[in-house]
Amino acid sequence: MTSPLGFTLVQLRYFLVAAERGSMTEASAELHIAQSAVSAAVHSLEQDLQVQLFIRRRGRGLTLTPAGERLQQQARDLLARAREVHREARGDGETLSGPVAVGCFVTLAPYYLPPLFSEFTRRHPGIEIDVVEAETDELVQALAAGRIDFALTYGLGLSSEPELHSETIARAPAYVIVAADHPLAGQGSVELAELSAEPLVLLDLPHSRDYFHALVAATGTAPDVRYRTRSYETVRSLVARGLGYSVLNQRPATSQTYGGGEVAELRLRDGGHPLEVKIVSMGGVAQTARARAVMGLLREIATDEKSPLRARDSL
């Protein structure tokens, strides 16, 4: 039955998947329906709205028109509201249930996800949290495609994304790690210039690498990057072996590394330019009650004075 508005939520869903995939064929595969059904739904939607939503090029897939781009954002918001109405209709008062898709920056995941899952399971057992761990650019893409409700990430690389809404929930100062037997290990604090002659073990993630480079370059010296890795724990293990120093932000609860070695943490005397930990979502998209509940708990975790995230900030 056609809705009084002239289009249906199903048509909007098919349109969003086709827009994300850039192909009717790929959309049909994801939706597990015939390609003709996707094409017919999108064509009917275009007729109902009297706009062209896609530019179709043989062999080159689908490209959104300006009208299609506007509808993409509006459709996400409308479907999110529809899911919320459905949840409320099936729910029992204040009980929250259903899925929430959360994006999390890879190096933040070990610090925020365990307390989030353990506490959230106790408070809202009916909510299912699905996490996508990725780097900033991938998280932004997932937000734009509607694959996640919101993301927990650093503020790096977000300034060029005006369509995003972000909220800072914590600040993570930079600090230095050296091997436990390093001559400066017992010093407690250090200036990066004191390590300028030593090799740097770089956490080599997009945007992060530029941030760490800039911290060292601010001392007037070029960093001697001897080793680079995308793994946070590999950085710590290499440093524990005496292969160089590194600059990090999140502080593990232990100085031991996976490899059995030990590192010493040194506070940066100039404070180190802190990284902002942010909750990021698409601007103008209404969050469900479930997503707002997850966001609220992340804020609690970030500000809990008893949390390991806070307890080691004073080191």
N, C-alpha and C positions, 0 to 999 in steps of 0.2 A: 504493500500500500504506500503510495506516495505521500510524503509529509506535506502539511500546509505550506511550509517554506519552499517546497519545490525540490529539495534535495534531502538525502538521508545521511545518517552517521556512517553507514557502510560505505557510501560513495566517498565521503571524506577520508575514511581510513584507507581505502584503496588508492586514492589520490596521493596521500602522504607516503605510502610505501613505494609507489611508482616514482615519486619525486626523490625519495631517498636513494632508491636503486638506480634511477636514471634509465630505466628499461621496463617495458611492460612484461617482457619475458621473465626477468629476474623477480619482478613484483609478484607475478603469478606463482612462481616457484616458492617464494617465501610465504604467500598466503594459502598455498595448496589449493588453488582454484585454476580454472582454465584462463589462458591469456585473453580469450575473447570476452570473458566476464569482467576482467580488469579494464580492458579497452572500452567496453560498453558503459561501464560505470563512470569512467572519466569523461567519455563523450557526453553522456547524459548530464553530468555535473556542469560541463561547459555550456551545454544548451540551457540548463536551468538558470545559470548565472549570467548567461549571455556574454561570456568572456572566453578568450583562448588562454588556457593554462600552461600548455606545453608547446614548444617548437619541436616538431618531429622531423628528424633527418635520417633518412635511410642509412643504416649501417653505423650511425653515430649516436643512437639513443635519444633520450629526451632532455630538453633544456627548459627550465622554468621561464616563463615570460614574467615581466614585472607584476602582472595581476596574479600569476601563479605563486610568486614569492610572497606577496601579501597574504594570499589565502593560506599558504603553508603555515605561517605563524598563527593566523586566526583559527585554523582547523586544529592545530595542536592544543590551543587553549580550550576550544569548544569540546574536544574529545576528553580532555582532562576533567572538565567540569561534568561531562556526561558520566564518566567513570565514578566520580565522586557521588553523583546523584544515585547511581546504581548501588554503590556501596552503602550509602545511608539507607536506601530502601530495603536492603537485605540485612542491615546491621541491627544491633540491639542497643540502642541508646548511645552511650559514650564509648562502647567497645569499638576499637579500630581493627580493621582486618584488610588483608589484600597485599599486593606487591608494591614495593618502592624500589626503583632503580637508582643506585647511587654511584657516581664516579669518584674515584679516589686517586690522587697522585701517588705513584708507586712508593716513594720513600716515606710518605705519611701513613700508608696503610698499616705497618706493624704497630704504630703508636696509637692510632685512633680506632681501628676496626675491632680489636679484641674487647676493649671496654664498651664500645658501642653495641656489639652483638650480645655480650653477657648481660648488660643492664637492660637492653631493649627487649630481650627474650623474657625477662622477668616482668617488665611493665606492659608490654603489648605482644603477647604470644601469638596473636592472630595475624601480625604483620610479617611479611616475608621480604627481607632485604636482599636484593640482588646487586652485587658490586662489580663494577668494571674498574680494574686497576690499569692505569695508563699514564702517559705524560700529558702535559698541558694541552698541546695541540690536538691530540687524540680526544681528550675530554671535551674540548670546545666543539670538535666535530660531532661528537656523540650528543652534546646538548642541542646543537643545531638540527640534528637529524631526529631528535625526539627519542633517542634510545635510552637516555637517563633523565631523571627528574631534576637532579642538581649534581654539582660536583664539589668535592673538598680538595682544594689545591693551593699551591702558592700563588702569589700575585704576579709572578713572572710571566711575561708574554700576554697579559690580558689587556694592556692599555690600548691595543689596536682593535679591540673587539667592543665597539660602542653599544652593540645590541645586548650585551650581557649585564646582568645586575650582580654585584658582588658585595659581600659583607665580611669585614675582617673580624675573625673571632680569636686570633692569637698572633703573637709576634715571636719569631724564633731567631735569636741573635746568632751570628756566626761565631764559631770557636775553632780552635786548632787541636788536632790530635797528633801526637808523636809516639814513638815506641816507649814502653815503660822504662827502658834503660837509657833513654836519650838524655844528654846532659842538661836539657831544659825541663825534664819531666817533673821535677819537684818544685818548679818555680811558681806554679799556680796561674800565672798570667804571662803574656808575651805580646810583643809587637811583631807583626808579620815581617818587618824589615830584618829582624834577628834571624829569620829562616831563609833569607833571599838567596843564600849560597847553596841551599839544599834542594834536592829534587822534590817536585810536587806530585802527589798521587791524586789525580783528578777524577771526581765523580762526573762522568762525561755524558750528561743528559742535556737535551735541548734546553736553552735558556739558562739552566743551572750552570753549565760550563762558562757562559758569558759572565754570570754573576761572580763566580769564583775567580775568573781571570781578572775581573775589574777590581776585586778586593786586593789582590796581590799587586796589580799594576798601580794602585793608588799609593803604594810605598815608593814608587819611582823605579821599580825594577820589573823586568819581564820574568814571568814565572817559568821555571825550568820544569816543564811537564815531562817527566820521565816515564810515568805509567798512567794509563787511563782505563777506566772501566765503567760500565753502566750499573754495576752492582754496588749498593751502599756497603754491604758487609765485606765484599772483596776489597774495597778501599781500606776498611779498618784492618783486615787481615794483612794486606801488603804493608801498611804502616807498622803494624806490630812486629813485622819481620825486619824492621829497620831500613826499609827501602825508600823512605822519604817521609814527608809530613803531608797532612791534608787539612782542608777547611770544610767543616760540615755545619749543619744547623740543628737537626733533631738529635737529642742525646739519649742513647740506650741506657737502660737501667744497670748495666754492668760494663766494666772495662775489658772483660774477656771477649775474644773474637772466636769465630767459628773454627779457625785454624789452631786454636789453643794458645795463641799469644795474648798479649795484653797491651793496651794503649793507655796513654795518659792524656787527659783533657786539659787544655790551657785556655783560659779566658782571654779574649782580645782586649787589650787595654783601651783601645779607642772605641770599644763597644761593638765593633763590627756591624755593618749595615744589616739590620734584622730583616728577615723575610716575613711577609705577612701571610698568614694562613687564612684562606678565605672560603666561604660558602658561595658558590657561583651558580646562577641560574639564568635562563633566558628572560630578558626583560619583558614585562607585559603578560607573562604566563602565570596564571593562578595555580599555586601549589595545592595539592590535596592535603587533607588533614593528616594523612599518613606521613607524607613527605615533611610537613611542618613539624610533626612529632620527632622525626629523625633529626631534622635540623636543630631542634631544641636540645636534644640530648648531646649532639656534637658541641653545642655552645657550652653546655655544662661540663663536658669532658675537658674542653680547652681552658676553662676558668677554675676548675677544681683545684684548690690549694693542696689537697692531699694526693693529687695525681702525680705519677712519675714525670709527666710532661711538664709540670710546674716545679716539682721538688728539685730537679737538677739544673734549673735555669740559673741558680745562684752560684753554680760552680765557677 
